[in-house]
Amino acid sequence: MGCSEARIRLALLEQLSDILRRYAHVTQSISSYIRVLLESYGEEHALASATDWFADQAFRYPWQVGWMLHATAYAPLRSRKLAAVARQFLVTPDLPWFARGQAAISLAVHGSLPSQTDYVGIYELCPEATRPDLVAAVLIGQPSWYGPFLTGVANTPMLRAVLQLNPAEYQAWLR
């Protein structure tokens, strides 16, 4: 890809908020585009654009937040700004749990899971369908409290299966 083509592709990120606001139906494709950029030459620009979109106070659908948080889990570099945004979404009560699960995974990738007490409180509130994402986030982030937490929550076949994942392989899969 030529330098001018790369600039054109990165220039599209400058319009990210407008595109997602006007054409919400392309959010899944945009999140895939962000993921490709994160895994290639446009990582810094993609992270900055996603963070700016999250910070924008314009209306967005909750499912858009979930897709964009999912994309941020593929960032090879940690971002404190993105971690702060993901932490906010993790505890936002009006955000659907599937998006909050993606926020937990993004927090893990960006090295910023909350304290064990706070995380257990969130875990206890979440529905069964979100628990594998929250367990996977602990497996990915491996905070100091991950061993006892994972042992304590493995009470269903699905959660026990998540515990069988190799953390290094799972992290590599995300990247």
CORVENWO-V192780 format. One record per helix or strand of 3 or more residues. SS is the DSSP state (H for helix, E for strand). FROM is the first residue (numbers start at 0). LEN is the number of residues. If there is no record, write none. Layout:
# CORVENWO-V192780
<<SS:FROM:LEN> <SS:FROM:LEN>>
This chain:
# CORVENWO-V192780
<<H:2:20> <H:23:15> <H:42:13> <H:61:11> <H:79:11> <H:96:13> <H:115:10> <H:127:14> <H:145:8> <H:156:7> <H:166:8>>
